[in-house]
Amino acid sequence: MSHVTARPHAIGVPMDRIDGAQKVTGTATYAYEWPLDQPVYLYPLQSTIASGRVTGVDSSLAEAEPGVLAVLSHLNAPTLTRPDDPELAVLQSDEVAWRGQFIGAIVAESLETARRAAGLVRVDYESRPPDVVLRADRDDLYSPVHAATFGTGGGELQDGSPADSVLGDVDTALAASPTMVDTTYSTPMYHNNPMEPHTAVVTWLNGELLVRCSTQGVSMSQALISGVLGLEPGRVRVVSPHVGGAFGSKVYPHAYAVLAAMAARIVRRPVKFTLTRQQMFALVGYRPASIQRIRLGAGRDGRLTALAHDVIEQTAKAKGYAEQVGVCSRMMYAAPHRRTTHRLAPLDVPVPTIMRAPGEAQGMYALESAMDEMAIACGLDPVEFRVRNEPEVHPESGLPFSSRHLTACLREGARRAGWEHRDPTPRARREGRWLVGTGVAVSTYPSPRFPGNAATIRMGPDGRYTVRIAAADMGTGTWTALTQIAADALSVPVGQVEMRIGDTALPAASVAGFSAGINSWGTAIWEAADRLRARLRSEHGGIAPPEGLEVTAEMAGGNPDAERYAMHSFGAQFAEVRVDEDTGELRVTRLLGMFDVGRVINPKTARSQLIGGMTQGMSMALYEHSVLDPRFGHVVNHDFAQYHIASHADVHAVEAHWLDEPDPYTNPMGAKGLGEVGIVGTAAAIGNAVHHATGVRVRELPITLDKLVS
């Protein structure tokens, strides 16, 4: 058990970001800004077909261009050690698996020269008609094979869960239920679109590789890049102290980092390579589209008797990727009969990747919309219906929850939202031409602790402490929160602690993602602090020795209590919307979230994360939608002029609150993950509010005015 230690000194204080001054003064160095001696620049060649093969490359005009140092293609590219990864095996064959795939590169003395030369290369293709349309009636749907890269499970989904689960006799229970809901919901492709473009700045020196890139995990990037290039991990150093946003797209290294390393080795000069916004739509992943059928059965008492959640999601023909979209239905509500399935539709599209709350964001939209429909069918208040179906333990595993205060979130959130004044009748409230509605949905996200973390703390003779761990701060406030944790673990003021992160020269760390960062890194830091304090007492009588003292804690495993408890964060989101009865114009006038996220390390950055998550959930509900052209296979709206993201003008009142309930099992701090739970329930809360306002149930995101007016 991870006993919560009561020695708060900095934890719980709303500190300003330690790196804030650097960022607002422009002195924080991001990947592309690293100064280099005589760098060269790379500009990629991308396929203009979505399926087929390259039959010819004529680069003679490009090679003759002044300032061009090299033209790469599959015809002359070095052989990679691990060509088994279709995404990272760049320029290893003539096959084209999606439009925009790398098929070559220009390396030149300037970016302008490289870009101009790219336009001079003639490429011939043998093309096939692209297949990019996701449909539920496809005859090539398949059950995912093992795709887990995170989590301890050996299942087929991205988080290690099995693709399918069944408990009881769902079909019989549904047929016997007095009330049943059978509905299908769909979500489109979403692109992560962080503010900072994906970048790699690469230098070779004496057979060793230095990569400065924008990544959520320097240790993972080191492992994957070294493996592809056939190098020992120790010969690859990855540096990434500042990351300008990621939303999951920078968990893994992508092909651009390998391409830059390949080019730098060929020209024997440092190479700078950053993707444009339009290029990112084809090269660094996205949240895959989904079609979800949900069937719920309920008794006359309003308690669920059966739950079935069947998921179809798109993946790439080049490389399978399966998100845990239906896994949320395995643990959210008590129902004696339950089934979930996941099937993949292989398309000629880029390889999907992780995006904030992968799986849960789409899955909870469908589940919580269906729960709203069932509450109405049962004649029950949506809040009370959810409370009535709260499980006492994990419904499938039978494990108790380490902490689950969802009912308290619903009750307190409803009180703050003024839910008791709500007339449940759709279209009952109007203000002039505006129809006003309110909706609720709940959210959840796992709170894991990843293995493979180590932290070193050095105590100087002056009583100052240096903490080293290869963690990542992608704008979430990690630098500050870890400093607060270290200060409390050492029982010293924050000003005596210096935190160093974002470099594989530091002790290894897991990725920033899956709401596991603070759990994983914080535990390693806490353990190192405990060991240092113990040695200081036992070996030095509690007095700092003149030479200082250094201790390292290596946390090879995850959380041992995860075998005995189900660990999740929870929340309840409430939305108020206004819809113009004549035009269908939709405004979200209020979002309120009440969360169960354990002990909050830094209320200022926590509130920022939760508000940001809810805003992104609103963007998911109303605006974002990557549109594939079925004729040519590319994303049509591949820039910010056409891919709409919620801006300040779209956001009105957004409130984030939380319970003060430390979790005794997740980590020594009592914290739970909070970076992703904010996005999870928001789209459903807005959709449910739209139905309450208009009487129209939109089951296909985004909710646009044409769907309301029609």
C-alpha positions in Angstrom: 0.0 0.0 0.0 1.2 3.5 -0.9 0.6 5.2 2.4 -0.3 8.8 2.1 2.2 10.7 4.2 0.9 13.8 6.0 3.7 16.3 5.6 2.3 18.8 3.2 4.3 21.9 2.7 4.2 22.8 -1.0 1.6 20.3 -2.2 -1.8 22.0 -2.5 -0.3 25.5 -3.0 -1.4 27.2 -6.2 2.2 28.0 -7.3 3.1 29.9 -10.5 4.9 27.8 -13.1 8.6 27.7 -12.4 9.3 27.8 -16.2 6.7 30.6 -16.7 9.1 33.5 -16.8 11.3 31.7 -19.4 8.3 31.1 -21.6 6.8 34.6 -21.5 10.2 36.2 -22.1 11.2 33.9 -25.0 14.2 32.4 -23.3 12.8 28.8 -23.1 14.5 27.0 -25.9 12.2 24.7 -27.9 13.5 22.0 -30.3 13.9 24.0 -33.5 15.5 26.9 -31.7 18.6 25.1 -30.6 21.7 27.0 -32.0 23.8 24.9 -34.3 27.1 25.4 -36.2 26.4 25.3 -39.9 23.1 23.4 -39.9 21.4 22.1 -43.1 17.7 21.8 -43.7 15.5 19.0 -44.8 12.3 19.2 -46.8 10.3 16.0 -47.4 8.8 14.5 -50.5 5.3 13.2 -49.9 3.3 10.8 -51.9 0.5 12.3 -54.0 -1.4 8.9 -54.1 -3.0 7.1 -51.2 -2.4 3.5 -52.4 0.1 2.0 -54.8 3.8 2.1 -55.4 6.5 4.4 -56.7 7.7 3.3 -60.1 10.3 6.0 -60.8 12.1 8.9 -59.3 13.9 11.5 -61.4 15.8 13.9 -59.2 18.3 15.2 -61.7 16.9 18.8 -61.7 16.8 18.9 -57.9 20.4 17.6 -57.6 21.6 20.3 -60.0 20.0 23.1 -57.9 22.7 25.2 -56.1 22.8 24.5 -52.4 21.3 21.0 -52.6 23.4 18.5 -50.8 21.4 15.3 -51.1 18.2 13.8 -52.5 17.0 10.7 -50.7 14.4 8.2 -51.9 13.9 4.4 -51.5 16.4 4.0 -54.3 19.4 5.2 -52.2 18.3 5.3 -48.6 20.3 3.4 -46.0 18.8 0.1 -44.8 17.3 0.4 -41.4 17.8 -2.3 -38.8 14.2 -2.8 -37.9 12.1 -2.3 -41.1 9.2 -4.2 -39.4 7.6 -1.0 -38.2 5.8 0.4 -41.3 5.5 3.8 -39.7 9.2 4.2 -38.8 10.7 2.2 -41.7 11.0 5.3 -43.8 12.2 5.0 -47.4 12.6 1.2 -47.1 10.4 0.2 -50.1 8.5 1.5 -53.0 5.1 0.8 -51.4 2.7 3.7 -50.7 0.2 3.1 -47.9 -1.4 6.5 -47.5 -1.4 9.9 -49.2 1.3 12.2 -47.7 3.6 9.3 -46.8 7.3 10.1 -47.0 8.8 9.0 -50.3 11.9 11.1 -50.2 13.7 14.1 -48.9 15.8 17.1 -50.0 18.7 18.2 -47.8 20.0 21.7 -48.6 21.9 24.7 -47.2 18.6 26.6 -46.7 15.0 25.6 -46.1 14.0 27.7 -49.1 16.4 25.8 -51.4 15.2 22.5 -50.1 11.6 23.3 -50.6 12.2 24.6 -54.1 14.2 21.5 -55.0 11.4 19.3 -53.8 9.2 20.7 -56.4 11.7 19.7 -59.1 11.6 16.0 -58.4 9.5 13.9 -60.8 7.8 10.9 -59.2 5.9 8.2 -61.2 3.4 5.9 -59.6 1.4 2.8 -60.1 -1.7 3.7 -58.2 -4.7 1.9 -56.8 -8.1 3.4 -56.0 -8.0 4.6 -52.4 -10.3 3.0 -49.8 -10.8 5.6 -47.0 -14.5 5.4 -46.0 -15.4 3.9 -42.6 -18.7 1.9 -42.8 -20.2 -0.5 -40.4 -21.2 -3.0 -43.2 -17.6 -3.5 -44.5 -16.8 -7.2 -45.1 -13.1 -6.8 -44.1 -13.6 -5.9 -40.4 -11.3 -7.8 -38.1 -10.6 -8.3 -34.5 -7.4 -6.5 -33.4 -4.3 -8.4 -32.7 -2.0 -7.6 -29.9 -1.4 -3.9 -30.1 -0.6 -3.0 -26.5 2.2 -0.5 -25.9 1.1 0.6 -22.4 -0.5 -1.1 -19.4 0.3 -4.4 -17.9 -2.4 -6.4 -19.8 -1.6 -8.7 -22.6 -4.7 -7.8 -24.6 -5.2 -6.6 -28.1 -6.1 -3.0 -27.5 -3.7 -0.1 -27.1 -3.9 0.0 -23.3 -3.4 -3.8 -22.9 -7.1 -4.6 -22.5 -8.7 -7.5 -24.4 -10.6 -6.6 -27.5 -13.8 -8.3 -26.3 -15.4 -9.0 -23.0 -18.6 -10.8 -22.0 -20.4 -11.4 -18.7 -23.7 -13.2 -18.5 -26.3 -13.5 -21.3 -26.7 -10.1 -22.8 -29.1 -10.9 -25.6 -31.6 -12.7 -23.4 -31.4 -10.0 -20.8 -32.0 -7.3 -23.4 -35.0 -9.2 -24.8 -36.5 -9.5 -21.3 -35.9 -5.9 -20.3 -39.1 -3.7 -19.9 -37.1 -0.8 -21.3 -34.4 -0.9 -23.9 -32.3 1.6 -25.9 -30.6 0.5 -29.1 -28.7 3.4 -30.7 -25.6 4.1 -32.8 -23.2 7.0 -32.4 -20.3 8.0 -34.6 -17.2 10.2 -34.0 -15.0 11.5 -36.8 -11.2 11.7 -37.2 -9.7 14.3 -34.9 -6.1 15.7 -35.3 -4.1 16.6 -32.2 -2.7 19.9 -33.6 -0.4 21.0 -30.8 0.8 24.6 -31.0 4.5 23.6 -31.6 5.0 21.7 -34.8 6.8 18.3 -34.7 10.5 18.9 -35.0 13.8 17.0 -35.0 17.2 18.7 -34.9 19.8 16.0 -35.3 23.6 15.9 -34.9 26.0 12.9 -35.4 29.4 13.0 -33.5 31.8 10.1 -33.4 29.1 7.6 -34.2 26.8 8.9 -31.6 23.5 10.6 -32.2 22.1 13.7 -30.5 18.4 14.3 -31.2 16.7 17.5 -30.0 13.0 17.0 -30.6 9.6 17.8 -29.3 8.6 14.6 -27.4 6.5 13.4 -24.5 9.1 10.9 -23.6 12.8 11.2 -24.2 13.5 7.6 -22.9 10.9 6.0 -25.2 12.2 8.1 -28.1 15.7 7.0 -27.3 14.7 3.3 -27.3 12.7 3.4 -30.5 15.1 5.6 -32.5 18.2 3.6 -31.5 16.4 0.3 -32.4 15.4 1.5 -35.9 19.0 2.8 -36.5 20.7 -0.3 -35.1 22.5 1.6 -32.3 22.9 0.8 -28.6 20.5 3.1 -26.6 23.5 4.7 -24.9 24.7 6.0 -28.2 21.5 8.0 -28.7 20.8 11.1 -26.6 17.4 12.7 -26.8 16.9 16.2 -25.3 13.5 17.9 -25.0 13.2 20.2 -22.0 10.4 22.3 -23.4 7.5 20.9 -25.4 4.9 23.3 -27.0 1.9 21.0 -26.5 1.3 17.5 -27.7 -2.1 16.1 -26.8 -0.7 12.6 -27.3 0.8 13.0 -30.8 4.4 13.2 -29.3 4.2 10.1 -27.2 6.0 8.1 -29.8 8.7 9.3 -32.2 7.5 9.5 -35.8 9.2 8.9 -39.1 10.4 12.4 -39.4 12.9 11.8 -36.6 14.3 8.8 -38.3 14.4 10.6 -41.7 16.4 13.5 -40.1 18.9 11.1 -38.5 19.3 9.3 -41.8 19.9 12.5 -43.7 22.4 13.9 -41.1 24.4 10.7 -41.3 24.6 11.0 -45.1 25.6 14.7 -45.4 27.7 14.7 -42.2 26.2 17.9 -41.0 23.6 18.8 -38.4 20.1 18.6 -39.8 17.1 20.7 -38.9 13.6 19.4 -39.8 10.2 20.7 -38.8 6.9 19.7 -40.2 4.5 22.3 -41.5 1.0 22.4 -40.2 -0.4 20.8 -43.4 2.2 18.0 -43.3 1.3 17.1 -39.7 -2.2 16.0 -40.9 -0.6 13.1 -42.8 2.5 12.2 -40.7 2.0 12.3 -36.9 -1.3 10.5 -36.3 -4.8 11.4 -35.2 -7.7 10.1 -33.2 -9.4 7.4 -35.3 -13.0 7.7 -36.4 -15.5 5.3 -34.7 -19.0 3.9 -35.1 -20.5 2.6 -31.8 -23.7 0.7 -31.2 -24.9 0.7 -27.6 -27.7 -1.3 -26.3 -29.0 -0.8 -22.8 -31.7 -2.7 -20.9 -33.3 -1.6 -17.7 -35.9 -2.9 -15.2 -38.9 -1.1 -14.0 -36.9 0.1 -11.0 -34.6 2.0 -13.4 -31.6 -0.3 -12.8 -29.6 -1.6 -15.8 -30.1 -5.2 -16.6 -27.8 -5.4 -19.6 -25.2 -3.3 -21.5 -23.7 -4.0 -24.9 -21.1 -1.7 -26.5 -19.9 -2.7 -30.0 -17.2 -0.6 -31.5 -15.9 -0.3 -35.1 -13.0 2.0 -35.6 -10.7 2.9 -38.5 -7.1 1.9 -38.7 -4.4 2.0 -41.3 -3.7 -0.9 -43.6 0.0 -0.1 -43.1 -0.1 -0.7 -39.3 -2.9 -1.7 -37.0 -3.9 0.5 -34.1 -6.8 -0.3 -31.8 -8.1 2.1 -29.2 -9.9 1.0 -26.0 -13.2 2.8 -27.0 -15.6 0.4 -25.3 -13.5 -0.3 -22.2 -15.2 2.4 -20.3 -18.5 0.5 -20.5 -16.8 -2.4 -18.6 -16.5 -0.4 -15.4 -18.8 2.6 -15.3 -22.2 1.1 -14.4 -23.6 -1.9 -12.6 -25.3 -4.3 -15.0 -25.3 -8.1 -14.4 -25.2 -8.9 -18.2 -22.6 -7.1 -20.3 -20.6 -7.3 -23.5 -18.1 -5.2 -25.3 -16.5 -5.8 -28.7 -13.9 -4.0 -30.9 -13.4 -4.4 -34.6 -11.1 -2.6 -37.0 -11.7 -1.3 -40.5 -8.4 -1.3 -42.5 -8.2 1.8 -44.7 -5.7 3.6 -46.9 -5.1 6.3 -44.3 -2.2 7.4 -42.1 -1.4 5.5 -39.0 -3.6 6.7 -36.0 -2.1 7.6 -32.7 -2.9 8.6 -29.2 -4.9 11.7 -28.6 -6.0 13.1 -25.2 -8.0 10.4 -23.4 -7.6 7.8 -26.2 -10.6 5.5 -26.3 -12.5 7.1 -23.3 -13.1 10.4 -25.2 -15.1 8.6 -27.9 -16.5 5.8 -25.8 -17.9 7.9 -23.0 -19.5 10.2 -25.6 -21.5 7.3 -26.8 -22.2 5.6 -23.5 -23.2 8.8 -21.7 -25.5 9.8 -24.6 -27.2 6.4 -24.4 -27.5 6.7 -20.7 -29.3 10.0 -21.2 -31.7 8.4 -23.7 -32.3 5.6 -21.2 -33.0 7.9 -18.3 -35.6 9.7 -20.4 -37.1 6.3 -21.5 -37.3 5.3 -17.8 -38.8 8.6 -16.8 -36.0 9.3 -14.4 -33.8 12.4 -13.8 -30.4 11.9 -15.6 -28.5 12.5 -12.4 -30.6 10.1 -10.3 -30.5 7.5 -13.0 -26.7 7.5 -12.9 -26.5 7.4 -9.1 -29.0 4.5 -9.1 -26.6 2.5 -11.4 -23.4 3.2 -9.5 -21.4 0.0 -8.9 -20.0 -0.9 -5.5 -17.0 -2.7 -7.1 -15.6 -2.9 -10.6 -18.4 -4.6 -12.5 -16.2 -7.1 -14.4 -13.1 -7.6 -12.4 -14.8 -7.5 -9.0 -12.0 -5.4 -7.6 -12.8 -2.6 -5.2 -12.0 0.9 -6.4 -9.0 2.6 -4.7 -11.4 5.6 -4.4 -14.6 6.4 -6.3 -16.5 9.5 -5.3 -18.6 9.8 -8.5 -21.9 10.1 -6.6 -20.5 13.0 -4.6 -19.3 14.7 -7.9 -22.8 14.3 -9.3 -24.5 15.7 -6.2 -22.2 18.6 -5.7 -22.0 19.4 -9.4 -25.8 19.4 -9.6 -26.0 21.7 -6.7 -23.5 24.2 -8.2 -25.2 24.0 -11.6 -28.7 24.7 -10.2 -30.0 21.4 -11.5 -32.9 21.3 -9.1 -34.6 24.1 -11.1 -34.4 22.1 -14.3 -37.7 21.3 -16.1 -36.9 17.9 -17.8 -39.2 18.6 -20.7 -37.3 19.4 -24.0 -37.9 22.9 -25.4 -39.5 24.0 -22.1 -37.2 26.9 -21.6 -36.6 29.8 -24.0 -35.3 33.3 -23.9 -36.6 35.1 -27.0 -35.6 33.2 -30.0 -33.1 31.1 -28.0 -34.0 27.6 -26.8 -32.1 26.9 -23.6 -31.1 23.4 -22.3 -28.9 21.7 -19.8 -27.3 18.3 -19.8 -25.1 16.1 -17.7 -22.6 13.4 -18.3 -19.9 11.6 -16.2 -16.3 11.0 -17.0 -13.6 8.6 -16.1 -10.0 7.9 -16.9 -7.5 5.4 -15.5 -4.9 6.6 -13.0 -2.0 4.2 -13.7 1.6 4.2 -12.5 4.1 3.2 -15.2 7.2 1.1 -14.6 10.7 2.1 -15.7 11.2 5.3 -13.7 14.2 6.4 -11.7 15.1 9.6 -9.9 18.3 10.9 -8.5 18.5 13.5 -5.7 21.7 15.2 -4.7 22.0 17.2 -1.6 24.7 19.8 -1.7 26.7 21.0 1.3 24.7 24.2 1.2 21.4 22.4 1.8 20.2 22.8 -1.7 18.8 19.8 -3.6 19.1 18.9 -7.3 16.5 16.4 -8.6 17.2 14.6 -11.9 14.6 12.6 -13.8 14.0 12.4 -17.6 10.4 13.5 -17.3 8.6 15.7 -19.8 6.6 18.9 -19.5 4.4 19.5 -22.5 2.9 22.6 -21.1 1.0 20.9 -18.3 3.0 22.3 -15.4 5.1 19.1 -14.7 8.2 21.1 -13.8 6.4 22.9 -11.1 4.4 20.0 -9.7 7.4 17.7 -9.4 9.3 20.5 -7.6 6.4 20.7 -5.1 6.4 17.0 -4.6 10.2 16.9 -4.1 10.0 19.8 -1.6 7.4 18.0 0.5 9.2 14.7 0.3 12.4 16.4 1.5 10.6 18.7 4.0 12.3 21.7 2.6 11.0 24.9 0.9 10.5 24.9 -2.8 13.2 27.4 -3.3 15.8 24.8 -2.2 14.9 22.4 -5.0 16.2 22.5 -8.6 14.4 20.2 -11.0 16.1 18.9 -14.2 14.0 17.0 -16.7 13.8 16.3 -20.5 17.1 14.6 -21.2 18.1 11.0 -21.6 21.4 11.9 -19.8 19.2 11.9 -16.7 17.7 8.8 -15.0 15.1 7.1 -17.2 11.4 8.1 -17.1 8.2 6.9 -18.6 6.2 9.1 -21.0 4.1 12.1 -20.3 0.7 10.6 -21.1 -2.2 8.5 -20.0 -2.6 10.6 -16.9 0.3 8.7 -15.5 3.1 11.3 -15.3 2.7 12.6 -11.7 1.8 9.1 -10.4 4.9 7.6 -12.0 7.6 10.3 -11.7 6.3 11.6 -8.4 6.6 8.2 -6.8 10.2 7.8 -7.9 11.1 11.2 -6.6 9.3 10.5 -3.3 11.1 7.2 -2.9 14.5 8.8 -3.6 13.7 11.5 -1.1 12.8 8.9 1.6 16.1 7.1 0.9 18.2 10.3 1.1 16.6 11.3 4.4 17.2 7.9 5.8 20.8 7.9 4.8 21.3 11.4 6.1 20.0 10.3 9.5 21.7 6.9 9.7 25.1 7.8 8.2 25.6 11.5 8.9 23.4 12.3 12.0 21.1 14.4 9.9 23.8 16.9 8.9 24.8 17.5 5.3 28.3 16.2 4.7 30.8 18.5 3.1 30.9 16.4 -0.1 27.2 16.3 -0.3 25.0 13.2 -0.6 23.4 11.6 -3.6 20.7 8.9 -3.8 19.0 7.2 -6.7 15.7 5.3 -6.6 14.8 3.0 -9.4 11.1 2.0 -9.7 11.3 -1.0 -12.1 7.7 -2.0 -11.6 4.4 -0.3 -11.6 1.9 0.0 -8.7 1.7 -3.3 -6.8 -1.7 -2.2 -5.4 -3.1 -2.2 -9.0 -3.6 -5.9 -8.6 -5.9 -5.4 -5.7 -7.7 -2.1 -6.6 -9.2 -0.5 -9.7 -7.7 3.0 -10.0 -9.5 5.7 -11.9 -10.3 9.4 -11.8 -13.9 10.5 -12.1 -15.9 13.5 -12.9 -19.4 14.9 -13.6 -19.8 17.6 -16.3 -22.8 19.9 -16.6 -23.5 22.0 -19.7 -25.9 24.8 -20.6 -26.5 25.6 -24.2 -28.6 28.0 -26.2 -29.8 27.2 -29.7 -31.3 29.7 -32.1 -34.7 28.2 -33.1 -34.5 29.7 -36.6 -30.9 29.3 -37.6 -29.7 26.4 -35.4 -26.8 28.6 -34.1 -25.5 26.9 -31.0 -23.7 28.4 -28.1 -22.4 26.7 -25.0 -23.0 29.3 -22.3 -21.7 27.3 -19.3 -19.6 24.3 -18.6 -19.1 23.1 -15.0 -17.1 20.1 -14.0 -16.8 18.4 -10.6 -14.0 16.0 -10.3 -12.6 13.2 -8.1 -8.8 13.4 -8.8 -7.3 12.7 -5.4 -5.0 15.2 -3.7 -4.3 18.1 -6.1 -0.6 18.9 -6.2 -1.0 22.4 -7.7 -4.5 23.9 -7.8 -3.5 26.6 -10.4 -2.1 24.2 -13.0 -4.8 21.6 -12.1 -7.6 24.0 -12.8 -5.9 24.9 -16.1 -5.7 21.3 -17.1 -9.4 20.6 -16.3 -10.7 23.8 -17.9 -8.5 23.0 -21.0 -9.8 19.5 -21.1 -13.4 20.6 -21.0 -12.8 23.3 -23.7 -11.2 20.6 -25.9 -14.2 18.4 -25.2 -16.5 21.3 -26.4 -14.3 21.6 -29.5 -14.7 17.9 -30.1 -18.5 18.2 -29.8 -19.1 21.2 -32.0 -16.2 22.0 -34.3 -13.4 19.5 -34.9 -13.7 17.1 -37.8 -11.0 15.9 -40.2 -12.6 15.3 -43.6 -11.1 12.7 -45.9 -11.6 13.1 -49.7 -12.8 9.6 -50.9 -11.3 10.2 -54.4 -7.8 11.0 -53.4 -7.5 9.9 -49.8 -6.2 13.1 -48.2 -7.5 15.3 -45.4 -9.1 18.2 -47.1 -9.2 20.6 -44.2 -5.6 20.3 -43.3 -4.9 23.8 -41.8 -6.3 26.0 -39.2 -8.3 28.0 -41.7 -10.5 24.9 -42.2 -9.9 22.6 -39.3 -11.9 24.5 -36.7 -10.8 24.5 -33.0 -12.7 26.2 -30.2 -11.2 29.7 -29.6 -11.8 32.3 -27.0 -14.8 33.7 -28.8 -16.5 30.3 -28.5 -15.8 29.7 -24.8 -18.0 31.3 -22.2 -18.1 30.3 -18.5 -16.0 27.2 -17.8 -15.7 26.1 -14.2 -13.6 23.3 -12.7 -14.0 22.1 -9.1 -12.8 19.0 -7.3 -13.3 17.1 -4.1 -10.6 17.0 -1.5 -10.3 13.2 -1.3 -6.7 11.8 -1.4 -6.5 8.3 -2.8 -4.6 6.0 -0.4 -3.3 3.6 -3.0 -2.3 5.4 -6.2 0.9 6.9 -4.9 2.5 8.4 -1.8 1.0 11.8 -2.6 -2.5 10.6 -2.7 -3.0 12.1 -6.2 -4.8 10.8 -9.2 -4.4 11.6 -12.9 -6.3 14.8 -14.0 -4.8 15.7 -17.4 -7.4 13.8 -19.5 -10.6 13.3 -17.4 -11.7 16.8 -18.2 -12.3 16.1 -21.9 -14.0 12.8 -21.4 -17.6 13.7 -20.5 -17.9 17.1 -22.1 -19.1 16.2 -25.5 -21.9 14.0 -24.2 -23.0 16.7 -21.6 -23.2 19.2 -24.5 -25.1 16.7 -26.7 -27.5 15.9 -23.9 -28.1 19.7 -23.3 -28.8 20.2 -27.0 -31.4 17.5 -26.9 -33.0 19.1 -23.8 -33.0 22.5 -25.5 -34.4 21.4 -28.9 -35.8 17.9 -28.6 -33.3 16.8 -31.4 -30.9 14.0 -30.6 -27.7 14.3 -32.6 -25.8 11.0 -32.7 -23.0 12.0 -35.1 -20.3 14.4 -34.0 -19.7 17.3 -34.5 -23.1 18.8 -33.6 -23.5 21.3 -36.4 -26.5 23.6 -37.2 -27.5 21.7 -40.3 -28.2 18.6 -38.1 -30.3 20.7 -35.8 -32.3 22.6 -38.5 -32.9 19.5 -40.6 
